[in-house]
Amino acid sequence: MITAIPLNNDRLASHFKQATTFGIFTADGQQVATLVNPSPEQGCRGREQLLVEFERHQVARVFTKNMGQNMLGELLDKGYQVAKVGRGRVSIKSLFPNSKHLQVYTDASEGRPSLHSDDKPLIQAMTLTPVKQCCRTKSQLTLGQRRRG
């Protein structure tokens, strides 16, 4: 079973989305690839790219120390097995083939409250959006909703 692990400087990262890279490991703990995390700079688009890379590498499970509820829910919905690594320093090698340091997530609510949660109050934002009419472009004022953060 192929496993993805969030890493910072070749050590287990403290949070899934804040990792600089993801190590891709075989069932016996051999690292076969390293993926750069596109998520911090690109937000949702980066998260989608990361999931495409997981699919390309046939990742079936993810080990992490901390993960937000939104990302956890997305991974669980896509059929990934996600496990939380226990507290303290844990070597990556100690996670394979089976580890007492792992607690399997079964529901998105077990993750940390996401920073961009639906629980935050909405604020109204006005934006100008280019609209094509005939042969020229006009700007149209639209009222949108954003999450307060």
C-alpha positions in Angstrom: 0.0 0.0 0.0 1.5 3.4 -1.1 1.6 6.0 1.7 2.0 9.8 1.5 3.6 11.6 4.4 3.9 15.4 4.8 7.5 16.3 5.4 9.6 19.4 6.4 13.4 18.8 6.1 12.9 15.0 5.7 11.0 14.9 9.0 7.3 14.4 9.7 5.7 17.9 9.3 3.5 19.1 12.2 0.6 19.9 9.8 -0.5 18.4 6.5 -1.0 21.7 4.5 2.1 23.4 5.9 4.5 20.7 4.8 7.1 21.7 2.2 7.1 18.2 0.6 5.3 14.9 0.7 7.2 11.7 0.8 5.7 8.7 -1.1 6.5 5.4 0.6 6.0 1.8 -0.2 4.4 -0.6 2.2 7.8 -1.5 3.7 8.8 2.1 4.2 11.0 2.7 1.2 10.7 6.3 -0.1 10.1 6.2 -3.9 9.2 9.8 -4.6 9.1 13.3 -3.2 6.4 15.8 -4.2 6.7 19.5 -3.6 3.6 20.8 -1.8 1.8 23.3 -4.2 -0.9 23.9 -1.6 0.6 26.8 0.5 1.0 29.2 -2.4 -1.9 28.1 -4.6 -4.6 27.4 -2.1 -7.5 25.2 -3.4 -5.9 24.8 -6.8 -2.7 23.6 -5.1 -4.7 21.1 -3.1 -6.3 19.8 -6.3 -2.9 19.4 -7.9 -1.6 17.5 -4.9 -4.5 15.1 -5.1 -3.8 14.5 -8.8 -0.2 13.7 -7.9 -1.5 11.3 -5.1 -3.6 9.5 -7.7 -0.7 9.4 -10.2 1.5 7.7 -7.6 -1.4 5.4 -6.5 -1.4 6.7 -2.9 -3.9 4.8 -0.8 -3.2 6.2 2.6 -1.9 9.3 4.3 -0.1 9.6 7.7 -0.1 13.1 9.3 0.3 14.7 12.7 -2.5 17.3 12.2 -5.0 18.0 9.4 -7.9 20.4 9.0 -11.4 19.1 8.8 -12.0 20.2 5.2 -8.9 18.4 3.9 -9.6 15.4 6.0 -13.2 15.2 4.8 -12.0 15.5 1.2 -9.4 12.7 1.5 -11.9 10.4 3.3 -14.6 11.1 0.7 -12.1 10.1 -2.0 -11.4 6.8 -0.3 -8.0 7.5 1.2 -7.2 5.9 4.5 -5.9 8.7 6.8 -4.1 8.1 10.1 -2.9 10.5 12.7 0.6 10.0 14.0 0.9 10.2 17.8 2.6 13.0 19.8 6.3 13.4 20.2 9.1 12.7 17.8 8.3 9.7 15.7 10.7 8.4 13.1 9.3 7.7 9.7 10.8 4.2 9.6 8.9 3.4 12.8 5.6 3.9 11.0 6.1 0.9 8.7 4.9 -1.8 8.2 2.5 -1.4 11.2 2.8 1.1 13.9 1.4 1.6 17.4 1.9 5.4 16.7 -1.1 5.5 14.3 -4.7 6.4 15.0 -7.0 6.0 12.0 -9.4 8.8 11.2 -13.0 7.8 10.4 -14.7 11.1 10.2 -13.8 14.7 9.1 -14.9 16.1 12.5 -11.8 14.4 14.0 -9.6 16.9 12.2 -8.7 20.3 13.4 -11.2 23.1 12.7 -10.2 24.4 9.3 -8.9 28.0 9.0 -11.3 28.7 6.1 -14.2 27.1 7.9 -17.9 27.7 7.1 -18.4 28.7 10.7 -16.8 32.1 10.1 -19.1 35.1 9.5 -19.7 36.2 5.9 -18.7 39.6 4.8 -19.8 41.3 1.6 -17.2 42.2 -1.0 -17.7 44.3 -4.0 -15.7 43.4 -7.1 -15.4 44.6 -10.7 -15.8 41.9 -13.2 -15.1 42.4 -17.0 -18.2 41.8 -19.0 -18.2 41.6 -22.9 -21.0 43.4 -24.6 -21.0 43.7 -28.3 -17.4 44.7 -29.3 -16.2 46.3 -26.1 -15.6 45.3 -22.5 -17.4 47.0 -19.6 -16.8 46.5 -16.0 -19.7 45.2 -14.0 -20.0 45.8 -10.3 -21.0 42.6 -8.5 -21.6 41.8 -4.9 -19.9 38.7 -3.7 -19.5 36.8 -0.5 -16.2 36.1 1.3 -15.4 34.4 4.6 -14.0 36.7 7.2 -10.7 35.4 8.4 
